[in-house]
Structure formats: C-alpha cells, structure tokens
Amino acid sequence: MTDNPMRPEPRRILEIIPQTDNEWTIRIENSTPIRHGQFMELSLPKIGEAPISVSGFGPGYADFTVRRVGKVTDELYSMKKGDTLFVRGSYGNGWPFEQFKGKNIVIVAGGTGVSPVKTVINALCDDPDYAKDVYLILGFKNSDSILFRDELAKWKAAPHFHAVYTLDSGDKAGWKSGLVTKFIPDVPFSSFGGSYACIVVGPPVMMKYAGLELLKAGAAEDKIWMSFERKMSCGIGKCGHCRIDETYVCLDGPVFGYAKAKTLID
Amino acid sequence: MNKIAFYKYIFNIYNRSYINHAVDRLHVPGYPSDNMGGAMKHSKTCFLNAAELKSLFSLLEEKYAIYAPVRVPSGGRYALQDSILYRPVHSFGEIEFHARSTFSLKEVLKPITKTMFYFTEDEFRESSEKDKRDILVFGRACDINAVKIQDEILLHNGPYQDSFYKQRRDHTKFVLMECTEQFDGCFCCSVNANKTDMHSLAVSPHADGAYFEITDELFASYFEGRQAADYTISFPQKNELKVDFPAIDSIETANKLKSHPMWKEFDDRCIGCGSCTIACSTCTCFETTDIIYSQNAQVGERRRTSSSCMIEGYDTVAGGAMFRKTVGDRYRNKIMHKIYGYNARFHSGPMCVGCGRCSARCPENISYPETLKKVSRALEEIKGEEASHD
C-alpha cells in the first residue's frame, strides 16, 4: 500500500511569520493544489496531528496561521525555518469562490476565524474586478490579539473595500468597539440589487448571531456561507469526531450554506 | 480434469441437493428494506467428527489466521467473571458457542489499538501485517451484518478508504455461528440483522462434532469426501425481546427530538465511560496518538485507538471549545447516530444489529431498548405537536 491517505508527507518550513505573541504564520513548501477555505492535517511526529486552515497559498507554498492553544500548536512554536513538518490534504470543500464573481461580498469574521477566509480576502483585494465592493467586518478580542496587521492595513486601503475593524474590548485608534454583529446593520443590502454573497467565520456563538443579524439586515439564506470548526482526527470521514447527524464536517464542509448550517446541531 | 475443475465438479454434485433456506423476510419500518442481505446461498452440509474437525483446522490454518470467541476464565470485569473475547484459535474446541462474546468481532478487523505508522524525524513508514495469511472469523449473524456498517463508514464514506481496515477486510472470510440459543437482550430480528449471506461457511456445534454448511465454493475442497448431512443451519426467527426501532425521516424531526427533555435523565444516570461504544458491534470512531520510544525520543509510533463519543473531550477542539457539554448531550448524540444519522447518510438501515452488548456492558444498567422506547414516545409527542399546529 503506497497510497495510504493517512500517511503524512514531509515538508520543509520556508518561513515563520509572527502575527501576535500567540499566533504565528508558518509557511511550508507545497505543490498540492489548494482551494480557498480548505484545510490540511498538520503533523508533528511525537506530538500528533491537527486540522489547520490554509491561511495563504501561492506557487510552491502554503501558509497556516496557528494559535498557541493545543499540544500540536505548542510544539509548532519550537520550530524554525528549515525544519520539517508533515502534512496531508488538502481537505474539505472550501468556499464557492466561483459564485462570488461579479457580486458584492460581505465578510464577517472573528479572531482566528479570519484565517480560513484570508485567501479569499486577498484574492478579492488583489483583483478588484473579480467581485464588486467588499464589505469587511473583522473583530478581535482585544488589541493584543489582532492578526495580520499588515494585511489589515492593505485591505483597508483598497478602494473597493469597506472595512470595519472592531475590538470586543478596549479602544484603539481607527478601530470600532463592540462585537461584529453590531456593524452588520450598516451593510447596505438594499443597494445590492440581489447581487451579493456573505461569508461568516468565527466561534460558534459569533456565527449563530452573525447569521441572524445578516438575515435581519436583509440577506437571503441562500447567499450566506459559514465555515465550521470541529474536532477532527482523520480529516477524511473515518474517525467520526466531526460528524453532526448525517454530515461530516471534514468531507461535506467545512463550508456550508446557511440553510444547511442552521440545521447542524451538535 | 485439473484440481479446480474437480472441486467445481464435486461442489456441483453436492449442490443438487439444494436446501431451501428461505427465511421470513423482516423489515424495519421506516428504513430501507433488504438492508442486510438475503436468504442463504445454495450449499452443502456435512457433519464432521472430532478427528475431522482437527484436520479441518490444520488445513485451514495453512491459509487462514482463524479468529473466534474464546472463554477467558476470570477475565471479566468483576471477580470470578469470565470474558468471551475474540482470539486466534487453533482448534474447534476452543470456540465458545454458548455465550455472547463480550466484545464483537469488529476488533478482528479494526483492533482496539493499532500501530499505523512508525516514524523518525524524516519519515512516516506504514505498519505492515505480520501475519500474511488471510483471515477467517467465526461470528454470529448480527456481528457479520455489523461489518456492512463498518464497511459503509470506513470504506464508502467520501473519496478516501481506510487503508488499515481495507487491508484486513479484503482478506477476511466469515464463518456463521448458528444461534442455537439466544442471550439476554438479543433483538436482531427487530433490526433485520438476524440473517446474512456474507459468510462462506456456517457451523453448528453438536455432541461429538459439528455440522458445517459450505456456501462458498472457495471452501469446497476442505470438505471433499465428507459425508453430506441432512441438517439445516437456521437463523434466529424471533427474539424474546422485541424493539420497535424508531425511524426519523427528516433533520427537522431529528432536531426537535434533540431538544426533547427525555435526554436530561441521562445527565444523572450515564457516567460517560464509553463501555457501550467499545462493545457496540457497529461503532467505528477512533483517535490517533503518537508515542515515543524511551531509548530514543526521536522515533516512535503513531497509533490509533478506538474512541468513544461518550467520553468528555471527544469533540473538544484546540483552545477547549466543546459542542456537547453534558453527558446527556453525548448520550443523545450516540443514540441519534444509531437511529438517524447513519441511515440519513448511507440509506442502508439502522446503525444497530440488535446484539445487545451496549446494555449488557453498561455499568449503570442503562437499557438501550428502553431508551428506544422513550425515543418512540418522544417522537409521538413531536408528531402530535406538529399535527396540532397544522
């Protein structure tokens, strides 16, 4: 058996980019095709394996932004450029990026939830003709937990972006204060002529209320997508951890349309 | 006539005395019919005495590693209690026919712990099977049917197959153990798991020997020259315990059932030990763990171990968030998989073969059939509420 889907392959670390004290972006060599919103299983011998969203990709590389919260991510923090880690994937369905073409895009994301949608934001930022206007509502816990500072500035400066950055607590110049849901009513859905798509990623409670707030603001269920985070051991529909009824988040998700997402009750 | 043609010839002669094994077709209301295979195939039956059984086993062992339930004296959970466990066997007499095995035959195909990979700093090398022989497993109809459920999840769910499972599964043949007696809490007939056609041989132990029915031509040669016997190996036709297995036809109903107060009871009664899922013949979940060798911390093994959705931490993501916070939530999730989630995904019947082990193993005496009754009552309530809103 040479094609065991659970066997991880070695990849070299090309670069480590600190984001905050507790979040790093690790860039590894990669030639596996990746779609926006997919994840890979990152593996460190001795420590274990964890599913991590691809937060960036390009020719020859893939990025993972990891928060120091588990034993795998703890160990990742001891790694340096040139070290080897192991991966398998990419897995999951990813965002329906094709469907975003020519539409107004509303993106609501919180904390590390920015990672799974970051490649979409960058693609929309770098190619202003791909979609119409982009309404970006990003929230972080406090000023210490702000991720991707350079990119946040770049997105804010893009002429077709309407960016709102907010902190759950604390003040910061140029930043709003409050939960992301507070700024959803400001999105001018009535001016979109029905041509829009919404993306929501973040902790479960945030996604629930952001979804409800979007509906209240006039968004239609079939134009909202959400990305789910669940425990996964295998990433390929075998280990059972991520299953919610007939749905396997690893195989059928992690991205779900709102109509499906609202039925997923753990 | 070459050897193979000869065996085919012999097999066909025996097959002229077809035995009709038509069993009453059972059907679980609300689930696809015929989920568990049909009547037994055309076959030959013979009686083997002790000496013949001995030679059969030594012949079989050349090609097959034989697994069967054996009694392990004092190997049980409590003092002086035995366990009946699946073990490699070398003779017919080792096999325990008169008790339900403590755990199901799934552990032959998917061991509770298995080394997946050996790793160094540079590579993950796949473990290989040390025994190169094929596998022959003795099991009851319920447990053989449970393998179909394992197949769905481990082989047919999504684009990837579980290589470790497949490696064994592709080389496994089954010997059906006739249920000449039934055990406390058996309800295979309620879930259409009382009969199977997945076996190659069927066996019924008797004084001084055993009847063997050969349903797979592959095994005909082993019984060459044995006297045909007039004995019909049967499937259980009914159980003392009858369960009206609940059927749920939509996610809306499933979600209403989730918020029904019936699950609260289990917050107090269930201790979340996971005994039920380890004993369950259909549960497949696992966890992977890396271990390192004490002599050299740079090399080690990645192992997988059967896991349980009943255990705290099963759904905990990095950072500590969990989705089913109480043991009642976890019990509810387990039951919902059996009665809804599995069938909603694979459309192939309940995720239950009525083996009765979950109730038998529960240290808190929680009865799964009683839970199913409560579910049925809750579903009636939900239907009633829906009707009153219409």
Chai-1 contact restraints between the chains, C-beta under 6 A:
chainA,res_idxA,chainB,res_idxB,connection_type,confidence,min_distance_angstrom,max_distance_angstrom,comment,restraint_id
A,M1,B,S163,contact,1.0,0.0,6.0,A-B,restraint_1
A,N4,B,E126,contact,1.0,0.0,6.0,A-B,restraint_2
A,N4,B,S163,contact,1.0,0.0,6.0,A-B,restraint_3
A,P5,B,Y160,contact,1.0,0.0,6.0,A-B,restraint_4
A,R7,B,F124,contact,1.0,0.0,6.0,A-B,restraint_5
A,R7,B,E126,contact,1.0,0.0,6.0,A-B,restraint_6
A,P8,B,F124,contact,1.0,0.0,6.0,A-B,restraint_7
A,P45,B,F119,contact,1.0,0.0,6.0,A-B,restraint_8
A,K46,B,D290,contact,1.0,0.0,6.0,A-B,restraint_9
A,K46,B,I292,contact,1.0,0.0,6.0,A-B,restraint_10
A,G48,B,D290,contact,1.0,0.0,6.0,A-B,restraint_11
A,V69,B,A318,contact,1.0,0.0,6.0,A-B,restraint_12
A,V69,B,G319,contact,1.0,0.0,6.0,A-B,restraint_13
A,G70,B,A318,contact,1.0,0.0,6.0,A-B,restraint_14
A,E229,B,V317,contact,1.0,0.0,6.0,A-B,restraint_15
A,K231,B,D315,contact,1.0,0.0,6.0,A-B,restraint_16
A,K231,B,V317,contact,1.0,0.0,6.0,A-B,restraint_17
A,S233,B,E287,contact,1.0,0.0,6.0,A-B,restraint_18
A,S233,B,T288,contact,1.0,0.0,6.0,A-B,restraint_19
A,I236,B,Y160,contact,1.0,0.0,6.0,A-B,restraint_20
A,G237,B,N157,contact,1.0,0.0,6.0,A-B,restraint_21
A,G237,B,G158,contact,1.0,0.0,6.0,A-B,restraint_22
A,K238,B,L154,contact,1.0,0.0,6.0,A-B,restraint_23
A,K238,B,D162,contact,1.0,0.0,6.0,A-B,restraint_24
A,C239,B,F286,contact,1.0,0.0,6.0,A-B,restraint_25
A,G240,B,C285,contact,1.0,0.0,6.0,A-B,restraint_26
A,D245,B,G341,contact,1.0,0.0,6.0,A-B,restraint_27
A,E246,B,G341,contact,1.0,0.0,6.0,A-B,restraint_28
A,E246,B,A344,contact,1.0,0.0,6.0,A-B,restraint_29
A,E246,B,R345,contact,1.0,0.0,6.0,A-B,restraint_30
A,L251,B,G158,contact,1.0,0.0,6.0,A-B,restraint_31
A,T263,B,I251,contact,1.0,0.0,6.0,A-B,restraint_32
A,I265,B,N255,contact,1.0,0.0,6.0,A-B,restraint_33
A,I265,B,K258,contact,1.0,0.0,6.0,A-B,restraint_34
A,D266,B,F323,contact,1.0,0.0,6.0,A-B,restraint_35
A,D266,B,R324,contact,1.0,0.0,6.0,A-B,restraint_36
